[in-house]
């Protein structure tokens, strides 16, 4: 029996259609990955199931007494309690049973008569059974396991949640959902801000989860490890593919080829009709035989230019030095405690350096130091004279929300965009799914993922010799991530990236710098 049923759902915003007459069922054992472009409606779908939004037409049916847990990457719990206190508070039954058991023990201490002793023993036996059912013996261990695997140190466990960073508050929210283990889990980007160990643990946890899962994620390896069904949100519809993410990729390729074959002749006829209309307009203005012959000899391929050609055209005028930066014996400490020490490596033209390691090991601190946003405690970061670098996170923070997409990207002084043709820039923005109408929108009206795409386009077109990226795939849809991967592959300078997206690292990195979380950093090595 299905637990959640969407029947003939339609939804629009300001005359923009999100869904048109969709149907969907979620059943016990379903582990559904929602994929699709930013703005396609993935989060809206979850919000309608939760009752946070109403469909314009159709119904959302939920089986009575089904428990639903929800996590959003923007949950960001804010509390005076610590995460440990919040998780313990999720077990009120355990605390109540323990209080009753204390009353029984106090009764034993009062030297009761035989009748009272019998009553106390019977009540004690009942409470022991209740403690077993409530998980009184295991809940503390379960809490410790969840917090450990999500990377919480002893200090982070006891700090008020309101004092934690946004990333740690998100992890606290994730911990509360996981520890409750409801029958249905609805999750929006649960892997953001997790290190690789945390990702693997979460994958294992989901594999054992016997309820129903619907998850929005752009982490391809996570989807492949966890999901048994992929739902592609596209063109106001839901397209369901049974199997893993890898199965989905193969099946969608086959579906696209089938559609191409189905519409090949129709597309040709439309192209001929379009040409005929254009020709008639020209002949109406100049009905000469010479023009008729010229138009008859024109061949229109109608084929779009490949991604790589659009990217390399932009980078044609960018010249980068061979040696860009030297990091000499660099160390960083907080409160007298070293985070890392004696770090030495060089950044050269063509390097794609992935900085890997567990959360809290110093990866972001290092790239902040490289970007000049964080002083080092010892050593020196020496950039070659004339070398410029750009930080993705800084660009995101500095976006002018009143600016339009096209102006923000095309009017950057001294950038590749400033000197490129408008046609080239528009094609480049088109790769990141910014239509002609999108390019006129104000950045303040964009979603978080769309703003990330604007910032990424600015970085790629900045003209800098080095691009510094901290978790760039967190808010990008898969299509944008794939375009970024191609752009970085053709970028003539160097790239430094902190990421836990394993597919992304495998496709982009050619060198790896590993932090072990104990203050040690491995030598820069070739990526595997």
ABEGO torsion letter per residue (X at the ends): XBABBBBGBBBBBGGBBABBGBBBBBBBGBBBBBBEBBGAGAAAAAAAAAGABBBABEBBBBBBGBBBBBBBAAAGBBBABBAAAAAAAABAAAAAAAAAAAAAAAAAAAGBBAAAAAAAAAAAAAAAAAAAAAGAAAAAAAAAAAAAAAGBBAAAAABBAAABBAAAAAAAAAAAAAAAGBABBBBBGAABGBBAAAAAAAAAAAAABABBBBBBBABAAAAAAABABBBBBBGGBBBBBBEBAAAAAAAAAAAAAAAAAAAAAAAAAAAAAAAAAAAAAAAAABBBAAAAAAAAABBBAGBBBBAAAAAAAAAAABBBBABABBBBGBBBBBGGBBABBGBBBBBBBGBBBBBBEBBGAGAAAAAAAAAGABBBABEBBBBBBGBBBBBAAAAAAABBAABBAAAAAAABBGBAAAABBAAAAAAAAAAAGBBAAAAABBAAABBAAAAAAAAAAAAAAAGBABBBBBGAAAABBAAAAAAAAAAAAABABBBBBBBABAAAAAAABABBBBBAGAGBBBBBBBBX
